[in-house]
Each structure stands twice: as structure tokens, then as C-alpha cells.
Amino acid sequence: QVQLVESGGGLVQPGGSLRLSCAASTSIFSINVMAWYRQTPGKQRELVAAITSGGSTNYADSVKGRFTISRDNAKSTVYLQMVTLKPEDTAVYYCNARQLVAAIVHDYWGQGTQVTVSS
């Protein structure tokens, strides 16, 4: 079982920056994929960015060039650096850990952190 705790959300003006953190209760060294998702009311949760255990990254088209995902295995923490924020980035951001064990996928989620981009 992996527990995830997000932090770093808040209110920021358009064009501003935020850095989200996701602290895991166990080592993330062996976790196959760490990712950030976001969700707004009435919409499905969408993938924002993901990073594999090998360091490969993937981003939603809407955030490419503005968001950067990184992982610090020593601190069991994943980060999402967000710059040039837009009002449409407003959402609850969730951290996800996906672990493959004996061919079974285990998904773990944090409680979410609110990001609001508004003037």
C-alpha cells in the first residue's frame, strides 16, 4: 500500500507559477509510473504529466512547454513545476502511483490539491 500526500496548491494569478509536491509513504524507486492528473467539476480526470522509473516523461498537449514533472527517489517525492499558468489550468490536481506487481496493476491516489488561476 502506498499513501500519497499532495501539497503546494493555491491561488495564483495568470502567468504565475506553482510547484506541486507529492510525498509517498514508501520508496518510489520501484514504482513504475508516477503521474499527476487533474479534474474539474463535471469532467473526467485527465492525465497532466507522467514519469517512469527510468525517467521518461509524458505530458498532455495543453501543458507541454509549461509544466515539468520530476521525481526524487531519495525523498520519495514527485514534483510538478507549473509556469505560465492559465485560468484553464484551474482544477484539483491528484498524484498517482502505478505499480505493476505480478502482472497486476495497482493504482494509488492522493487526496488532491486545489489549484486556482485567477486575477
N, C-alpha and C positions, 0 to 999 in steps of 0.2 A: 504494500500500500504506500502510495506517495501522496503526501499532503503539500499543497501549493498555496502560497500566500502572496498576493499581488500588492504592490504599493506604488505610489508616485503619481496617481491620477490627480485631477483637479481642474480648475477653471483657468483657461489661458486665452489670450486674445489671438485673433487670426494672424498668422505669420510667426507666432511664438513657438516655443519648444517645450517638450516634456520628456522625461526619461522614466519609463516604467520598469519596475523590478519584479521578479518572480522568484521567491525563495522556496526551495524544495526541502522537505523534511529528511530526505535521504540523498545519497550521492547521485548526481545526474550523469555520471561518467558512462554508465551503461544504458541510459535511456536513449532509445533510438532517435526520437524526434522530440524537440521542444518547440512549442509554437505559441503564437498569440492569435487570438480570434477576437472579433468584436460583434456586438449586437445592438441594434436599435429597436425600439418598440414596434411590434408588428412585422418584424423582418427576421429572416433566418440568420443564425450565427454564421459569420463569414471568416474565412482564413485571411489573416493580415500578413503574417510572416512566419516562416518555419526555419529551423536549423537542425541538421542531423548531427549525430555523434561525431561524424567525420568533419563537420564544419561547413558542409554545403548549405546554402541558403536559398530560399524561395520567397517571393513577395507577390502580393496582389498587385495588379497593374496600377491600381489607384494610389498606391503608396510608394511605388518604385522611385528611387532617387530622393525620397524624403524620409523614409524610415529605415533604420538599421537594426537588425537583430543580432545579438551576440550572446555567448554563453561563457561563464566562468566555472569550469568544473570544480576547481578548488573551493569555491564558495557556494557551490550547488545553486547557482543563481543564473537566471536568464534575464537579459535586458532588452528593452525596445526603446531605442532612441528615436524620437519623433521631432522633426523640424519642419518649418514652413507649414504649420498646421492650418487646416481649413475647417470651416464650420461643418462640412460634411464628414469630418473625422470624429465628430461628437458621437459617443457610444459608450457602452460598458465594455471594457477590454478584459478578456479572460486568458489566463495562462493554461496551456495544455501540455501534458506529458504523455507521450505514446511509447509504450514499451511492448516489445514482442517477446513473449516467453513461451517456449514450447509450441510455437506456431499459433499462439493465441494473442490477440491484440488487447492490451489493457490501456484504457484511456483514463487519465486523471485530470480533474479540473480544479482551478482555484475559484474563489467566491466572486471575483470580478472587481474591477476598479473603474470608477466613472471618470471619463474624460469629456470635458465640455469646452468647446472652442466657440467663443462668442465675444463680441465687443460690448 
